[in-house]
Amino acid sequence: MGKTLADYDLLEFDIDDNDIHDDNREISEELSIVINDDDIACAQSLNIEQKYAYDQILDKVFSKVPGLFFIDGPGGSGKTFLYKTILAAVRSKGLIALDTASSGVAASILPGGRTAHSRFKIPLVMEEHNTCHVSKQSGLAKLMKDASLIVWDEAPMVKKEAIESLDKMLQDINECDLLFGGKVVVFGGDFRQVIPVVPKARAFQKLPSRPPFSPTFVSHSPASSSSIVT
Ligand SMILES: Nc1ncnc2c1ncn2[C@@H]1O[C@H](COP(=O)(O)OP(=O)(O)OP(=O)(O)O)[C@@H](O)[C@H]1O
């Protein structure tokens, strides 16, 4: 029979970084992300559609106006290139830009990237009305409050409840009932690359589980949100 954890002389602390009330740790980690000069320079080589998205998003960020965007484009159309350029522009002004993706692989190619589930403490098993595990007094909540931009790549890969839980959490910690607590949030991805997979579901049950069918997207105010196709 194999050994168990109790057989090893491990420390008995159960550390959850959401419990550490050190406001500065999460924020200083984000502010220490190295900004690549090449990513800043990429602003000069954006194509027309990328430049349009870049200008629209940065306008909202720098004027501190709420904004919700979806960057849609087929594989290889330059979505990641655009995110990197936007993130570098925001971070170069000393602002916090949280960079996430649905999969670890996509997160690992973005500077300072984390999976959305890890960054926002989204429950792995999502059910309706689930919320992110972020305490309002935590350092992580402070980081979310201070963030000027949130990017979530490969958003079509997750169930709509995951995105709704981020919306609820941001509204709660920002004490603001605007979508995503009034933050500038950029979702991106390619629905053409993602086949909705819902175990044992019939065809008509699959699509409604995807983000575009979430009331969060369907009921948005046109004045505060946009969709951009690259
Ligand atoms: N404006 C641009 N100028 C120069 N190179 C670009 C530009 N836009 C994209 N590229 C290059 O095109 C390639 C594909 O771009 P990118 O990886 O951003 O696509 P993507 O839409 O994220 O693809 P996927 O959905 O498969 O992840 C990359 O090598 C990227 O550097």
The ligand as an SDF file (V2000), in Angstrom:
LIG
                    3D

 31 33  0  0  0  0  0  0  0  0999 V2000
   -0.6590   43.4030  -37.1270 N   0  0  0  0  0  0  0  0  0  0  0  0
    0.2060   42.4070  -37.1720 C   0  0  0  0  0  0  0  0  0  0  0  0
    1.4700   42.6220  -37.6220 N   0  0  0  0  0  0  0  0  0  0  0  0
    2.3650   41.6220  -37.6790 C   0  0  0  0  0  0  0  0  0  0  0  0
    2.1120   40.3470  -37.2970 N   0  0  0  0  0  0  0  0  0  0  0  0
    0.8690   40.0720  -36.8410 C   0  0  0  0  0  0  0  0  0  0  0  0
   -0.1390   41.0710  -36.7480 C   0  0  0  0  0  0  0  0  0  0  0  0
   -1.2540   40.4920  -36.2610 N   0  0  0  0  0  0  0  0  0  0  0  0
   -0.9660   39.2000  -36.0360 C   0  0  0  0  0  0  0  0  0  0  0  0
    0.3130   38.9440  -36.3890 N   0  0  0  0  0  0  0  0  0  0  0  0
    1.0000   37.6450  -36.3240 C   0  0  0  0  0  0  0  0  0  0  0  0
    0.1270   36.6620  -36.8800 O   0  0  0  0  0  0  0  0  0  0  0  0
    0.2640   35.4350  -36.1710 C   0  0  0  0  0  0  0  0  0  0  0  0
   -1.1110   34.9880  -35.6600 C   0  0  0  0  0  0  0  0  0  0  0  0
   -1.5840   35.9700  -34.7320 O   0  0  0  0  0  0  0  0  0  0  0  0
   -2.2140   35.5940  -33.3210 P   0  0  0  0  0  0  0  0  0  0  0  0
   -1.4690   34.4950  -32.6590 O   0  0  0  0  0  0  0  0  0  0  0  0
   -2.3450   36.8650  -32.5640 O   0  0  0  0  0  0  0  0  0  0  0  0
   -3.6450   35.0520  -33.8010 O   0  0  0  0  0  0  0  0  0  0  0  0
   -4.8530   34.5670  -32.9190 P   0  0  0  0  0  0  0  0  0  0  0  0
   -6.0770   35.1820  -33.5020 O   0  0  0  0  0  0  0  0  0  0  0  0
   -4.6010   34.8290  -31.4810 O   0  0  0  0  0  0  0  0  0  0  0  0
   -4.8580   33.0210  -33.2120 O   0  0  0  0  0  0  0  0  0  0  0  0
   -5.5170   31.8370  -32.3220 P   0  0  0  0  0  0  0  0  0  0  0  0
   -6.9930   32.0920  -32.2210 O   0  0  0  0  0  0  0  0  0  0  0  0
   -5.1980   30.5900  -33.0980 O   0  0  0  0  0  0  0  0  0  0  0  0
   -4.8290   31.8730  -30.9880 O   0  0  0  0  0  0  0  0  0  0  0  0
    1.2600   35.6720  -35.0460 C   0  0  0  0  0  0  0  0  0  0  0  0
    2.5250   35.2280  -35.4700 O   0  0  0  0  0  0  0  0  0  0  0  0
    1.2610   37.1890  -34.8940 C   0  0  0  0  0  0  0  0  0  0  0  0
    2.5090   37.6720  -34.3990 O   0  0  0  0  0  0  0  0  0  0  0  0
  1  2  1  0
  2  3  1  0
  2  7  2  0
  3  4  2  0
  4  5  1  0
  5  6  2  0
  6  7  1  0
  6 10  1  0
  7  8  1  0
  8  9  2  0
  9 10  1  0
 10 11  1  0
 11 12  1  0
 11 30  1  0
 12 13  1  0
 13 14  1  0
 13 28  1  0
 14 15  1  0
 15 16  1  0
 16 17  2  0
 16 18  1  0
 16 19  1  0
 19 20  1  0
 20 21  2  0
 20 22  1  0
 20 23  1  0
 23 24  1  0
 24 25  2  0
 24 26  1  0
 24 27  1  0
 28 29  1  0
 28 30  1  0
 30 31  1  0
M  END
$$$$
